[in-house]
C-alpha cells in the first residue's frame, strides 16, 4: 500500500539529529541556551537584519512586532485578505481592528495601489492606521518597494509577515528585511521547521529588546520576580533552536529541491489549456508551495476536480487560503475588494511541494496528474 503523500511534510535528516543530540548532551534543555543564541544570530544573518528574537510561533512574532510598533485598541491595521488567519488574529490580540485589502492576480500578494486607497480612506474618516502587514504569499515576496512608496507619506509602520518566505528574495533583498520588523514561522509544514516556533527579525535594537522582554513574561532584570508590564510566554526553546540550526544549514538545498519540483510542474501543465502557476515568473520565490490556477471555462475542469482525484490516490492538496473577508469570524469587517482573492480561492490548488518528496513519490504525483488530464 502506498504511503500518503503530504502537501509539505517536514524534511529532516541526520544533520538535525546531530544538532539535537549535541544540545541534549550540553545540558541546555531549559528554554534558553547557546543554540537559541546561535540560531537567532544565524537567522538574522540570513535575513540581512541586525537582530532576531526566537519565539514560540510566527503568530507570536507578529503579535510582538505589532505591539512594539505601537499598535493598540481603536486603531486599524491593513492586512491582505488572502492570508492565513494568524495574520488577522495577531492584530485582534492587540485590540486593534484588521481591515482587509485584495490581491494582485499575478502572484496573489496584496495590491499596493489598493493599500494606498485603504489608508487614504481610513485617514479621511479620522481613523488611525497603526500598521500595514503585507504577507509574502506562499514564499514569494510582496511588492515591498511599491508598498513603501504607497504609504511612505503617511508614516505608517510596515510589519512584514514573512512566515512562508524564509530564503526568498526580492530584487536581491531577503524576505524578512522589509519594514520595521518581520515575522517568520517554523511550523511543521514550513520550508524550515523547528516543529513549532518562529522568529522576529528587525534592524531596530530597541524594538528587538522590547519584544525579547515581552516574550519572557516581561520579567524585570532583578533577583526576584518583578513585572512592570503584562508579558507573554513566547520564547523559543533551546532544543527547538538546535533543530532549527540543523534545518538552516540545509536551507539552500531544500529550496533548490522545491524549485526543481516547481519546474517539473511547469513542464507538466505547459500543454494543459487554461492553467498556470501562481507567481511562476518570480526567480526569488522559495517555492514553499506551488499553486496551480485553473480557468474552468478554458480547461474544461476545475481545480477542486483535480484535488478530489488526487485525494482518492492518497495525495494531499489544499485550496489557497480562504479570504479573511469571507471567514465567519471576520465577515462584515471593512474591506477593499476587487474579487481577485475570491477568484484565486475558487480556482487555485496548492500541490505537493515538500523538499523531502523523493523521486518515487514525485512520480506518483505526476502519473496521477497525467492520468487526470488524459481522462479529460
N, C-alpha and C positions, 0 to 999 in steps of 0.2 A: 504493500500500500504506500502510495506517495505521501511524503510529509507535506503539511500545509506550507504554502509559500506566503510570507507576510509582506506587507507593504514596505516596511523599513525596519527590519529586525536589527538588534544590536550586533555589531561586528567586533568581536573581541578575540584576542589571541594570547599566546604565551608572553607577549610583551607586557600586557596589562597584569597578568598573573604575577610576574616578577615584581612589578611596582607594588602590588598589593601585599605580597609576602614580605617584601622589604619593609613596608610601612608597619605591618603587624609585628614584625620582629624588632622594630625600633622602639616599641612600647608606646608610640603616639597613637593610641586608639581613641582618646578623648577628642572632642570636636575640633580643636585647633592643633597645629603642629607644623613641622618643616615641609611636609608635602603640600599642605594648603598654601603656605607662603610661596613655595616654588611654583605651584600651579597658577596662582594669581599673577606672578611675575611673567610666566611663560605665555599666559593668555593675553596679558596686556601687551607684551611684545608682539604677539601675532596680530593683534588688532590695531597696533600702532598708537596705543594710548599710554599715558603715563601711569595710570593706576587701575587696579582691578580689585573687586571685593567678591569673594566666593560666597554664594548664598544657597539656600535650600531649593530654589526653583527659579525659572525665568520670571514667573509671576511675582515672586518676592523681589527680584531685581527691578522690575517695572514699578512696583509699589514704592520701594525705597527711592528710586530715581524721581518719581513724581513728587513725593514728599519733599525731597531735597531741593527741587527747583521751585518749591513754594505752592504747589497745587493744594487746594483745600475746598471746604464747603462753599457753595454758591458759585463756584467757577464752572466754566465749560471747558472741556478738553476734546480736541478734534481727533477722531480715531477713524481709520478706514473701516468701512462696513464689511469688507471682505477680509476677515481675520478670524483667528481662534478667540473664544470667549475671554481668555485671560487678559487680552489687551484692554477690553472694556471693563472687565471686572476690577482690574487694578485701579482704574480711575474711580470706580464706585467706592473702593476701600478708603480713599482719601476724603470722601464726602462730596467730591465734585460730580458733575454730570457729563457722561460721554455723549458727544454728538457725532453723527456718522456721515462719512463722505464716500462717494462712489469711486470706482476704479477706472483705470485706463484699459482698453480692450486688449492691447498687445501683450502685456505681462501681468495684468491683474492688480498691479500695485496702485496705490492711491493716486488720484488725479490732482496734480499740483494746482491747476487753474481753479478747480472746484474747491480745493482747500482755501485758496485766497478769497474766493467768493464767500465761503462759510465764515471765515474770520472777519471779513468786512461786514457781513450781515450781522453777526453777533455783536460786534463793537458798535454798530449803529443802533442796536437795540439796548445798548448800555451794559452788555454782559462783559465780564472779564474772562478772557481766554487764557487759561492757566498754562496750557501746553498743547503741542501737537505731537502725536505719537504715530509716525509713519511705520509701517511694517514691511520688512524685506521678505516678500511673499515667496514661499516655497524655495527659499535660498537664492533669490535674485534681488539685488539691492533696488530700493525705490530710487526715484529721480531726486536725490537729495539736493543737488545744485538748484534745481527748479523750485523745490520746496523752500530752501533757504531764501531764494530771491523773492518768492511769493509772500513770505511773512517777515522778511528782514526789517521792513519799516515799522512793524508793529511791536517789535521787541518780545515776541512770544518764544519761549524756550522750546527746543525740539528734543524729545526723548526718543531715541531710535529703538524700535522693537526689532532687534536682530536675532530673535530667538531661533529662527530657522536658517540663519545665514552665516554662521562661523566659517571662515575660509573663503567666502565670496568677496568680490571686489567690484568697485565701480570706478572706471577711469583710473585704475591702478591703486585706488584707495580702499583699504579694507573695510568690510562691514564691521560695525561697532565703533568706528572712528568718527561718525557723523553726529552732530548735535551736542548738547551739553553732557549727555550721558547716554549709554545704550545698555540694553538687556540681552543676555544670551541664555539659551536653555540647553541643558544637558540631559533632558528627559530620555527615556529608554529608546525612543524611535528617532532621536535626532542624529545628525551627522556625526557628532561626538557625544558619547554618553558617560555619565557618572552614575547611572541607574536612575538617580533623581538628583537634580541640582541645577544651578545656574550661576551667572556671574554678571555683576555690574561693572562696566568699564567706562572710564572717563579721563580727561586731561586735567580735571579740576580737583586739586588736592583737598580743598576744603569740603567739597561735595563728597568725595570718597570717604573722608574721615567721618563725616556726618552719617553716611549710610552704614559704615562699619560699626559705629556707635549704636545706631538704632537696631542693627541686625543682631546685636549681642545683648538684648533686653535693656539697652540704654543704661548699662551699669556704669557708674562713675569710677574713675581710677583711684579708689581708696580701698583700704584693707577690708572694711565691712561692706555690706551690700547697700549701696545708696543709688537712688534713681530720681533724676530731675525731670525725665521725660518718660512717656509710655513707649516702651521698645517692643521688639519682636524677637522670637526665637528663630532667626532666619539664617544662621551661619551654616556653611557647608562643612562637612566633617573631613578630618584629615585622611581617613581611609578612602572616602569617595574621591577626594582630590588626587590621591595616589592613582586610582583607576583612571581619572581624567588625564593625568600626566602620560600614562601609557597610551591612551587614545590620541592625545595631542601629538605624540611622537609619530603616529601613523596617519595623521590627518590628511596629508597631501596624497598618499597612496589611496586612501578611502575616497577622497574627492575624485581622483583620477578614474577609479572604477565606476563611480556614479556617472561621470561624464561619458565614459565609454558605453555604458548602458543606454544613456540618452541617445547617443549616436546610432546605436542599433535600433532604437525605437524610431528615430527619424527615418532611417532607411526602410524600416518595415512599413510605415504609414505613408511613405512618399507617393505610392501609387493608389492610396485609398482616397478617393474623391471626397471632399467635404471635411477633411480632418487636418489639424495642425497641432503642434505642441506649443503650449503657453510659454511665451518668452524665449522661443527657440533660438533667437539670434544673439543672445546675451553671452559673450565669452567669459564674463566674470562670475556667472552663477555657479554656486557649488553643487547644483543639481540634486539638492536634498530630495525633492520629489519631482518626478516627471509627470506633467499633467497633459493629457490628451483633451482637445476640444473638438466637438463633433457638431457639424451643421447637419441636422437630421434630414432636412429637405434635400440637400445635395448628396448626402451619404446613403440615404435610404435606410438608415438605422440610427439609434440614439445611444448616447453614452451609457445610460443605465442598462441597455440591452447587452453591451459588452461586459459590463460589470457583473450582471447576472450569469452570463455564460462562464466567465472565469470563476465565479463563486461556486458554481456546480463542479468545477475541477479543482476545488480547494486552493484557489489563488485569490489572495486578498487584494481588493481595490477599495477606493473611497471617493465619494464625490468631493469636490472642492468645498471649502468652508461655506456653511450656510450663512448668508449675510446677517450681520448683527441686527439690522433694522427689521429683519423677518423673524428673529428669535422671540419666542413668547415673553421672555424676561425683559427684553428691550423694545418690544413693539410700542410704537407711539412716541418714541424719543425723536428729537429733532434730527433730520437727515437731509442731506443734499444729494439727490439721486439722479442718475441718468439711465438706469436699467442695466448697466454693464455687469455689475456684480450678480444680479438676479439671473442674467443670461449665462454667466460662467457657472453658477451653481447648477443650472438646469442642463448645461451642455458639457461640463468638464468632468474628467475622471482621472484621479491620481493612480498611476500604475506602479507595480512593484519596482522599487528604486534602490534597495539596500546595497551597500558596498560588499556585504557578505554573501550576495546572491551568486552562487557558483555556476559554472557552465551548464551542468545538468539541469539546475533549476531554471536558468535563463532559457534553456532550450524548451523546457516545458511551457514557460510563459509564451514564448514566440510561436511555438507549434499551436498552442491553444488559440492565440490571436489569429494566426493564419487560417486555422480551421473555421473560426468565426467569420472571417472575411470571405473565405471561399463559399461558405454556406449562404452568403448573401449576394 
